[in-house]
Every structure is written in structure tokens, then in C-alpha cells.
């Protein structure tokens, strides 16, 4: 339960760091649908307070994923490798947490430890790298 709370706080902080612009409601709708499907799948395996706590957690991680992906604007040529890094990191974090949830509440996932740890550490690395500012030579020359 304390682990769930700590990771929930992490998702709130990551969501805040990713920001609310651009809004990209289509991506938000897709994440709401995916989150709802994941929770629906797990619902019958949950009982007691976990029924509600897991629901809140799924909403938080879905929101975090939406905010990371909303920043990535591939079609508008406004993407950077740092935004792409955040996006992939958020998706890997979701895969890691979904693997934990299914393994813990639903049924054993083969190679769960390897899947969970590999996706979790890759996610953290990519999200951390997304904070690194990238500047090319042209931008540096303009600043001098």
C-alpha cells in the first residue's frame, strides 16, 4: 500500500513536470480508453480498498502517460529527442506497472521480474534524460 502511494506521488510529479501544453485531447481520450480497459480487466481480481486505490492509480498513470505523449508532436515537426525520450519512458513505466498489477492481482506473468525491472529502469533512464536540454550548433552560435 505504501509503495502504491509513493508511485502515485511519482506520477503526479512527472505529470506536473511534463506540463499541460499542448493539451492534445485526442491523446487524452486514447489514454482514458486504455486506462479504462486495463482497470476493467483487473477489476474482478480486486477486492476491498484495493478496488478503489488501483482505480485511482490507473487514472494517475494514464494521466502521466497522456501528458508525456501530448508533448510529442511528430506531425508538426516540433518534436525533440527529449520529448521522445519522455514519451517512450512513460509508456515503459506503464508497461512495468501493468506487469506488476497483473502479476500481483490477476495471474502469474512469465518472466515478470525481468520484464518489470527492465521496463522500469529503462523508463526512469529515459524520463531522466528527457530533462536534459539539447541544443545544436546553430542555436549555440545564436546565443554567443
C-alpha positions as CSV (number, residue, x, y, z in Angstrom):
1,X,0.0,0.0,0.0
2,X,2.8,2.4,0.8
3,X,4.5,1.5,-2.5
4,X,1.3,2.3,-4.3
5,X,1.2,5.7,-2.6
6,X,4.8,6.5,-3.4
7,X,4.5,5.6,-7.1
8,X,1.2,7.6,-7.2
9,X,3.1,10.6,-6.0
10,X,5.8,10.0,-8.6
11,X,3.2,10.0,-11.4
12,X,1.7,13.3,-10.1
13,X,5.2,14.8,-10.1
14,X,6.0,13.5,-13.6
15,X,2.7,14.8,-14.9
16,X,3.5,18.2,-13.4
17,X,6.9,18.2,-15.0
18,X,5.5,17.2,-18.4
19,X,3.1,20.1,-18.2
20,X,-0.4,20.7,-19.7
21,X,0.6,22.2,-23.0
22,X,-0.1,21.3,-25.7
23,X,-3.4,19.8,-24.5
24,X,-3.9,17.1,-27.3
25,X,-7.3,15.9,-26.2
26,X,-7.2,13.0,-28.8
27,X,-4.2,11.5,-27.0
28,X,-6.0,12.1,-23.7
29,X,-9.1,10.2,-25.0
30,X,-6.9,7.3,-26.1
31,X,-5.2,7.1,-22.7
32,X,-8.6,7.3,-20.9
33,X,-9.8,4.4,-23.0
34,X,-6.7,2.3,-22.5
35,X,-6.7,3.0,-18.8
36,X,-10.4,2.1,-18.5
37,X,-9.8,-1.1,-20.4
38,X,-6.9,-2.0,-18.1
39,X,-8.9,-1.3,-15.0
40,X,-11.9,-3.2,-16.3
41,X,-9.6,-6.2,-16.9
42,X,-8.2,-6.1,-13.3
43,X,-11.5,-5.1,-11.5
44,X,-12.8,-8.7,-11.0
45,X,-9.5,-9.7,-9.4
46,X,-9.5,-6.8,-6.9
47,X,-11.3,-6.6,-3.5
48,X,-11.7,-4.2,-0.6
49,X,-9.9,-0.9,-0.6
50,X,-7.6,-2.0,-3.4
51,X,-10.6,-1.9,-5.8
52,X,-10.6,1.9,-5.5
53,X,-7.0,2.5,-4.9
54,X,-5.9,0.7,-8.0
55,X,-8.6,2.6,-9.9
56,X,-7.1,5.9,-8.8
57,X,-3.6,4.7,-9.5
58,X,-4.6,3.6,-13.0
59,X,-6.1,7.1,-13.6
60,X,-2.9,8.8,-12.4
61,X,-0.5,6.7,-14.5
62,X,-2.8,7.1,-17.5
63,X,-2.8,10.9,-17.0
64,X,1.0,10.8,-16.7
65,X,1.3,8.9,-20.0
66,X,-1.1,11.3,-21.7
67,X,0.9,14.3,-20.6
68,X,4.2,12.8,-21.8
69,X,2.7,11.8,-25.2
70,X,0.8,15.0,-25.7
71,X,4.1,16.9,-25.7
72,X,5.4,14.9,-28.7
73,X,4.2,16.5,-31.9
74,X,5.6,14.3,-34.6
75,X,3.4,15.7,-37.4
76,X,4.2,19.4,-36.7
77,X,8.0,18.9,-36.8
78,X,8.1,20.3,-33.2
79,X,9.5,17.1,-31.6
80,X,12.9,16.8,-29.9
81,X,14.7,13.8,-28.7
82,X,14.0,14.8,-25.1
83,X,10.2,14.8,-25.7
84,X,10.5,11.4,-27.5
85,X,12.5,10.1,-24.5
86,X,9.8,11.2,-22.1
87,X,7.2,9.6,-24.2
88,X,8.9,6.2,-24.5
89,X,9.8,6.4,-20.8
90,X,6.2,7.0,-19.8
91,X,5.0,4.1,-22.0
92,X,7.6,1.8,-20.5
93,X,6.6,2.9,-17.0
94,X,3.0,2.0,-17.8
95,X,4.1,-1.4,-19.1
96,X,6.2,-2.0,-15.9
97,X,3.3,-1.1,-13.6
98,X,0.8,-3.1,-15.6
99,X,3.0,-6.1,-15.4
100,X,3.3,-5.7,-11.6
101,X,-0.5,-5.3,-11.3
102,X,-1.4,-8.3,-13.5
103,X,1.3,-10.5,-11.8
104,X,0.2,-9.4,-8.3
105,X,-3.6,-9.3,-8.6
106,X,-4.6,-11.4,-11.7
107,X,-2.2,-14.3,-12.6
108,X,1.5,-15.1,-12.8
109,X,3.3,-13.4,-15.6
110,X,6.1,-15.4,-17.1
111,X,9.5,-13.7,-16.5
112,X,7.7,-11.0,-14.6
113,X,10.7,-9.9,-12.6
114,X,12.9,-9.4,-15.8
115,X,10.0,-7.6,-17.6
116,X,9.2,-5.4,-14.7
117,X,12.8,-4.4,-13.8
118,X,13.9,-3.9,-17.4
119,X,11.0,-1.7,-18.3
120,X,11.1,0.2,-15.0
121,X,14.8,1.1,-15.2
122,X,14.6,1.9,-18.9
123,X,11.6,4.2,-18.1
124,X,13.4,6.0,-15.4
125,X,16.5,6.5,-17.5
126,X,14.5,7.8,-20.4
127,X,12.4,10.2,-18.3
128,X,15.5,11.5,-16.6
129,X,17.2,12.0,-20.0
130,X,14.1,14.0,-21.1
131,X,15.1,16.7,-18.7
132,X,18.4,17.3,-20.5
133,X,18.4,20.3,-22.7
134,X,19.5,19.6,-26.3
135,X,21.0,22.4,-28.4
136,X,22.6,22.2,-31.7
137,X,25.5,24.2,-33.0
138,X,23.2,26.8,-34.8
139,X,21.4,27.5,-31.6
140,X,24.7,27.9,-29.6
141,X,26.1,30.3,-32.3
142,X,22.9,32.5,-31.9
143,X,23.5,32.6,-28.2
144,X,27.1,33.9,-28.5
